[in-house]
Amino acid sequence: QVQLVESGGGLVQAGDSLRLSCAASGRSIRTYTMGWFRQAPGKEREFVAAISWSYRRTSYADSVKGRFTISRDNAKNTVYLQMNSLLPEDTAVYYCAASGRSYYPENPQSADFGSWGQGTQVTVSS
């Protein structure tokens, strides 16, 4: 199983940018679909973005389209989430996840991902 460690979270102001990183270890993520999820206080965990193992397919939640970009570097075994134009409603713990399924999920959900990181806090002040 792959181990995931997120980093890059912090406290920023509305309109600022952050880049989250997710470093994988234990095995190569080369064949894994990778995703980012988030959970705000009192809310359920929600999908943010996903990227296929081949880099060719990406998916985004409507709330982050045009502001967030997911990318990956298989050589570095790392996945990134570039977050621009941050809003207070983006405040949450952000989790990296890996899916070993043989297909790219059309509507990525938590159940599609079997490995999770511990999360990194992102707080956006107004």
Biotite code that builds the C-alpha atoms (Angstrom):
import biotite.structure as struc

atoms = struc.array([
    struc.Atom([0.000, 0.000, 0.000], chain_id="A", res_id=1, res_name="GLN", atom_name="CA", element="C"),
    struc.Atom([1.209, 3.490, -0.729], chain_id="A", res_id=2, res_name="VAL", atom_name="CA", element="C"),
    struc.Atom([1.815, 5.991, 2.073], chain_id="A", res_id=3, res_name="GLN", atom_name="CA", element="C"),
    struc.Atom([0.909, 9.632, 1.445], chain_id="A", res_id=4, res_name="LEU", atom_name="CA", element="C"),
    struc.Atom([2.077, 12.780, 3.217], chain_id="A", res_id=5, res_name="VAL", atom_name="CA", element="C"),
    struc.Atom([0.604, 16.184, 2.443], chain_id="A", res_id=6, res_name="GLU", atom_name="CA", element="C"),
    struc.Atom([2.322, 19.513, 2.965], chain_id="A", res_id=7, res_name="SER", atom_name="CA", element="C"),
    struc.Atom([1.945, 23.141, 1.976], chain_id="A", res_id=8, res_name="GLY", atom_name="CA", element="C"),
    struc.Atom([-1.114, 24.141, 3.938], chain_id="A", res_id=9, res_name="GLY", atom_name="CA", element="C"),
    struc.Atom([-1.319, 27.312, 5.960], chain_id="A", res_id=10, res_name="GLY", atom_name="CA", element="C"),
    struc.Atom([-3.157, 30.523, 6.776], chain_id="A", res_id=11, res_name="LEU", atom_name="CA", element="C"),
    struc.Atom([-3.673, 32.904, 3.875], chain_id="A", res_id=12, res_name="VAL", atom_name="CA", element="C"),
    struc.Atom([-5.953, 35.779, 2.931], chain_id="A", res_id=13, res_name="GLN", atom_name="CA", element="C"),
    struc.Atom([-8.748, 35.650, 0.399], chain_id="A", res_id=14, res_name="ALA", atom_name="CA", element="C"),
    struc.Atom([-7.341, 35.988, -3.111], chain_id="A", res_id=15, res_name="GLY", atom_name="CA", element="C"),
    struc.Atom([-3.999, 34.419, -2.227], chain_id="A", res_id=16, res_name="ASP", atom_name="CA", element="C"),
    struc.Atom([-2.538, 31.227, -3.629], chain_id="A", res_id=17, res_name="SER", atom_name="CA", element="C"),
    struc.Atom([-1.166, 28.035, -2.109], chain_id="A", res_id=18, res_name="LEU", atom_name="CA", element="C"),
    struc.Atom([0.374, 24.910, -3.554], chain_id="A", res_id=19, res_name="ARG", atom_name="CA", element="C"),
    struc.Atom([-0.185, 21.666, -1.749], chain_id="A", res_id=20, res_name="LEU", atom_name="CA", element="C"),
    struc.Atom([2.129, 18.729, -2.252], chain_id="A", res_id=21, res_name="SER", atom_name="CA", element="C"),
    struc.Atom([1.540, 15.057, -1.648], chain_id="A", res_id=22, res_name="CYS", atom_name="CA", element="C"),
    struc.Atom([4.633, 12.880, -1.379], chain_id="A", res_id=23, res_name="ALA", atom_name="CA", element="C"),
    struc.Atom([4.095, 9.171, -1.852], chain_id="A", res_id=24, res_name="ALA", atom_name="CA", element="C"),
    struc.Atom([6.263, 6.369, -0.535], chain_id="A", res_id=25, res_name="SER", atom_name="CA", element="C"),
    struc.Atom([6.144, 2.627, -0.289], chain_id="A", res_id=26, res_name="GLY", atom_name="CA", element="C"),
    struc.Atom([5.496, 2.100, -3.953], chain_id="A", res_id=27, res_name="ARG", atom_name="CA", element="C"),
    struc.Atom([5.331, 4.053, -7.182], chain_id="A", res_id=28, res_name="SER", atom_name="CA", element="C"),
    struc.Atom([2.134, 5.979, -7.876], chain_id="A", res_id=29, res_name="ILE", atom_name="CA", element="C"),
    struc.Atom([2.806, 5.642, -11.600], chain_id="A", res_id=30, res_name="ARG", atom_name="CA", element="C"),
    struc.Atom([-0.280, 3.485, -12.132], chain_id="A", res_id=31, res_name="THR", atom_name="CA", element="C"),
    struc.Atom([-2.520, 5.183, -9.573], chain_id="A", res_id=32, res_name="TYR", atom_name="CA", element="C"),
    struc.Atom([-5.265, 7.693, -10.080], chain_id="A", res_id=33, res_name="THR", atom_name="CA", element="C"),
    struc.Atom([-4.533, 10.438, -7.555], chain_id="A", res_id=34, res_name="MET", atom_name="CA", element="C"),
    struc.Atom([-7.005, 12.771, -5.936], chain_id="A", res_id=35, res_name="GLY", atom_name="CA", element="C"),
    struc.Atom([-7.493, 15.599, -3.491], chain_id="A", res_id=36, res_name="TRP", atom_name="CA", element="C"),
    struc.Atom([-10.412, 15.831, -1.091], chain_id="A", res_id=37, res_name="PHE", atom_name="CA", element="C"),
    struc.Atom([-11.250, 18.292, 1.647], chain_id="A", res_id=38, res_name="ARG", atom_name="CA", element="C"),
    struc.Atom([-13.285, 18.390, 4.816], chain_id="A", res_id=39, res_name="GLN", atom_name="CA", element="C"),
    struc.Atom([-14.482, 21.551, 6.490], chain_id="A", res_id=40, res_name="ALA", atom_name="CA", element="C"),
    struc.Atom([-15.578, 21.635, 10.136], chain_id="A", res_id=41, res_name="PRO", atom_name="CA", element="C"),
    struc.Atom([-19.021, 20.114, 10.545], chain_id="A", res_id=42, res_name="GLY", atom_name="CA", element="C"),
    struc.Atom([-19.174, 18.980, 6.933], chain_id="A", res_id=43, res_name="LYS", atom_name="CA", element="C"),
    struc.Atom([-18.599, 15.747, 5.105], chain_id="A", res_id=44, res_name="GLU", atom_name="CA", element="C"),
    struc.Atom([-15.432, 15.133, 3.140], chain_id="A", res_id=45, res_name="ARG", atom_name="CA", element="C"),
    struc.Atom([-15.846, 16.269, -0.447], chain_id="A", res_id=46, res_name="GLU", atom_name="CA", element="C"),
    struc.Atom([-14.051, 15.683, -3.723], chain_id="A", res_id=47, res_name="PHE", atom_name="CA", element="C"),
    struc.Atom([-11.810, 18.472, -4.991], chain_id="A", res_id=48, res_name="VAL", atom_name="CA", element="C"),
    struc.Atom([-9.760, 17.165, -7.924], chain_id="A", res_id=49, res_name="ALA", atom_name="CA", element="C"),
    struc.Atom([-8.343, 14.008, -9.497], chain_id="A", res_id=50, res_name="ALA", atom_name="CA", element="C"),
    struc.Atom([-5.792, 13.115, -12.147], chain_id="A", res_id=51, res_name="ILE", atom_name="CA", element="C"),
    struc.Atom([-5.322, 9.899, -14.046], chain_id="A", res_id=52, res_name="SER", atom_name="CA", element="C"),
    struc.Atom([-2.116, 7.881, -14.001], chain_id="A", res_id=53, res_name="TRP", atom_name="CA", element="C"),
    struc.Atom([-1.417, 8.949, -17.594], chain_id="A", res_id=54, res_name="SER", atom_name="CA", element="C"),
    struc.Atom([-1.808, 12.690, -16.854], chain_id="A", res_id=55, res_name="TYR", atom_name="CA", element="C"),
    struc.Atom([-4.410, 12.831, -19.633], chain_id="A", res_id=56, res_name="ARG", atom_name="CA", element="C"),
    struc.Atom([-7.560, 13.114, -17.567], chain_id="A", res_id=57, res_name="ARG", atom_name="CA", element="C"),
    struc.Atom([-8.404, 15.493, -14.784], chain_id="A", res_id=58, res_name="THR", atom_name="CA", element="C"),
    struc.Atom([-11.602, 16.163, -12.869], chain_id="A", res_id=59, res_name="SER", atom_name="CA", element="C"),
    struc.Atom([-12.599, 19.057, -10.640], chain_id="A", res_id=60, res_name="TYR", atom_name="CA", element="C"),
    struc.Atom([-15.413, 19.929, -8.313], chain_id="A", res_id=61, res_name="ALA", atom_name="CA", element="C"),
    struc.Atom([-17.517, 22.749, -9.732], chain_id="A", res_id=62, res_name="ASP", atom_name="CA", element="C"),
    struc.Atom([-16.594, 24.922, -6.761], chain_id="A", res_id=63, res_name="SER", atom_name="CA", element="C"),
    struc.Atom([-12.887, 24.929, -7.682], chain_id="A", res_id=64, res_name="VAL", atom_name="CA", element="C"),
    struc.Atom([-12.946, 24.814, -11.481], chain_id="A", res_id=65, res_name="LYS", atom_name="CA", element="C"),
    struc.Atom([-10.844, 27.573, -12.975], chain_id="A", res_id=66, res_name="GLY", atom_name="CA", element="C"),
    struc.Atom([-9.089, 28.246, -9.663], chain_id="A", res_id=67, res_name="ARG", atom_name="CA", element="C"),
    struc.Atom([-7.418, 24.947, -8.720], chain_id="A", res_id=68, res_name="PHE", atom_name="CA", element="C"),
    struc.Atom([-5.101, 22.804, -10.824], chain_id="A", res_id=69, res_name="THR", atom_name="CA", element="C"),
    struc.Atom([-4.046, 19.259, -10.040], chain_id="A", res_id=70, res_name="ILE", atom_name="CA", element="C"),
    struc.Atom([-0.792, 17.920, -11.435], chain_id="A", res_id=71, res_name="SER", atom_name="CA", element="C"),
    struc.Atom([1.608, 15.085, -10.835], chain_id="A", res_id=72, res_name="ARG", atom_name="CA", element="C"),
    struc.Atom([5.231, 14.187, -11.296], chain_id="A", res_id=73, res_name="ASP", atom_name="CA", element="C"),
    struc.Atom([5.500, 10.420, -11.424], chain_id="A", res_id=74, res_name="ASN", atom_name="CA", element="C"),
    struc.Atom([9.295, 10.591, -11.417], chain_id="A", res_id=75, res_name="ALA", atom_name="CA", element="C"),
    struc.Atom([9.143, 12.354, -8.047], chain_id="A", res_id=76, res_name="LYS", atom_name="CA", element="C"),
    struc.Atom([6.215, 10.252, -6.834], chain_id="A", res_id=77, res_name="ASN", atom_name="CA", element="C"),
    struc.Atom([4.433, 13.481, -5.984], chain_id="A", res_id=78, res_name="THR", atom_name="CA", element="C"),
    struc.Atom([1.083, 15.080, -6.667], chain_id="A", res_id=79, res_name="VAL", atom_name="CA", element="C"),
    struc.Atom([0.314, 18.779, -6.412], chain_id="A", res_id=80, res_name="TYR", atom_name="CA", element="C"),
    struc.Atom([-2.713, 20.994, -5.997], chain_id="A", res_id=81, res_name="LEU", atom_name="CA", element="C"),
    struc.Atom([-2.218, 24.597, -7.088], chain_id="A", res_id=82, res_name="GLN", atom_name="CA", element="C"),
    struc.Atom([-4.893, 26.732, -5.479], chain_id="A", res_id=83, res_name="MET", atom_name="CA", element="C"),
    struc.Atom([-5.414, 30.261, -6.762], chain_id="A", res_id=84, res_name="ASN", atom_name="CA", element="C"),
    struc.Atom([-7.938, 32.956, -5.880], chain_id="A", res_id=85, res_name="SER", atom_name="CA", element="C"),
    struc.Atom([-8.636, 31.287, -2.571], chain_id="A", res_id=86, res_name="LEU", atom_name="CA", element="C"),
    struc.Atom([-11.938, 31.975, -0.859], chain_id="A", res_id=87, res_name="LEU", atom_name="CA", element="C"),
    struc.Atom([-12.907, 31.679, 2.813], chain_id="A", res_id=88, res_name="PRO", atom_name="CA", element="C"),
    struc.Atom([-15.129, 28.742, 1.858], chain_id="A", res_id=89, res_name="GLU", atom_name="CA", element="C"),
    struc.Atom([-12.010, 26.861, 0.737], chain_id="A", res_id=90, res_name="ASP", atom_name="CA", element="C"),
    struc.Atom([-11.028, 26.559, 4.399], chain_id="A", res_id=91, res_name="THR", atom_name="CA", element="C"),
    struc.Atom([-10.726, 22.866, 5.211], chain_id="A", res_id=92, res_name="ALA", atom_name="CA", element="C"),
    struc.Atom([-8.349, 20.016, 5.880], chain_id="A", res_id=93, res_name="VAL", atom_name="CA", element="C"),
    struc.Atom([-7.093, 18.833, 2.502], chain_id="A", res_id=94, res_name="TYR", atom_name="CA", element="C"),
    struc.Atom([-6.385, 15.148, 1.964], chain_id="A", res_id=95, res_name="TYR", atom_name="CA", element="C"),
    struc.Atom([-4.413, 13.414, -0.739], chain_id="A", res_id=96, res_name="CYS", atom_name="CA", element="C"),
    struc.Atom([-5.679, 10.030, -1.895], chain_id="A", res_id=97, res_name="ALA", atom_name="CA", element="C"),
    struc.Atom([-4.588, 7.237, -4.210], chain_id="A", res_id=98, res_name="ALA", atom_name="CA", element="C"),
    struc.Atom([-6.785, 4.877, -6.191], chain_id="A", res_id=99, res_name="SER", atom_name="CA", element="C"),
    struc.Atom([-5.464, 1.537, -7.378], chain_id="A", res_id=100, res_name="GLY", atom_name="CA", element="C"),
    struc.Atom([-8.496, 0.853, -9.529], chain_id="A", res_id=101, res_name="ARG", atom_name="CA", element="C"),
    struc.Atom([-7.765, -0.135, -13.111], chain_id="A", res_id=102, res_name="SER", atom_name="CA", element="C"),
    struc.Atom([-10.094, 2.532, -14.489], chain_id="A", res_id=103, res_name="TYR", atom_name="CA", element="C"),
    struc.Atom([-10.449, 6.275, -14.047], chain_id="A", res_id=104, res_name="TYR", atom_name="CA", element="C"),
    struc.Atom([-13.614, 7.024, -12.070], chain_id="A", res_id=105, res_name="PRO", atom_name="CA", element="C"),
    struc.Atom([-15.977, 9.225, -14.054], chain_id="A", res_id=106, res_name="GLU", atom_name="CA", element="C"),
    struc.Atom([-17.323, 10.805, -10.875], chain_id="A", res_id=107, res_name="ASN", atom_name="CA", element="C"),
    struc.Atom([-14.532, 10.409, -8.299], chain_id="A", res_id=108, res_name="PRO", atom_name="CA", element="C"),
    struc.Atom([-15.678, 9.697, -4.793], chain_id="A", res_id=109, res_name="GLN", atom_name="CA", element="C"),
    struc.Atom([-14.011, 8.754, -1.533], chain_id="A", res_id=110, res_name="SER", atom_name="CA", element="C"),
    struc.Atom([-14.894, 5.097, -2.028], chain_id="A", res_id=111, res_name="ALA", atom_name="CA", element="C"),
    struc.Atom([-12.754, 4.986, -5.174], chain_id="A", res_id=112, res_name="ASP", atom_name="CA", element="C"),
    struc.Atom([-9.595, 5.714, -3.179], chain_id="A", res_id=113, res_name="PHE", atom_name="CA", element="C"),
    struc.Atom([-7.937, 3.221, -0.882], chain_id="A", res_id=114, res_name="GLY", atom_name="CA", element="C"),
    struc.Atom([-4.951, 5.141, 0.462], chain_id="A", res_id=115, res_name="SER", atom_name="CA", element="C"),
    struc.Atom([-5.133, 8.450, 2.295], chain_id="A", res_id=116, res_name="TRP", atom_name="CA", element="C"),
    struc.Atom([-2.763, 10.975, 3.803], chain_id="A", res_id=117, res_name="GLY", atom_name="CA", element="C"),
    struc.Atom([-3.174, 12.570, 7.207], chain_id="A", res_id=118, res_name="GLN", atom_name="CA", element="C"),
    struc.Atom([-4.287, 15.912, 5.785], chain_id="A", res_id=119, res_name="GLY", atom_name="CA", element="C"),
    struc.Atom([-3.026, 19.473, 5.796], chain_id="A", res_id=120, res_name="THR", atom_name="CA", element="C"),
    struc.Atom([-4.969, 22.468, 7.088], chain_id="A", res_id=121, res_name="GLN", atom_name="CA", element="C"),
    struc.Atom([-5.792, 25.331, 4.761], chain_id="A", res_id=122, res_name="VAL", atom_name="CA", element="C"),
    struc.Atom([-7.345, 28.408, 6.330], chain_id="A", res_id=123, res_name="THR", atom_name="CA", element="C"),
    struc.Atom([-8.447, 31.363, 4.228], chain_id="A", res_id=124, res_name="VAL", atom_name="CA", element="C"),
    struc.Atom([-9.314, 34.566, 6.043], chain_id="A", res_id=125, res_name="SER", atom_name="CA", element="C"),
    struc.Atom([-11.635, 37.185, 4.580], chain_id="A", res_id=126, res_name="SER", atom_name="CA", element="C"),
])
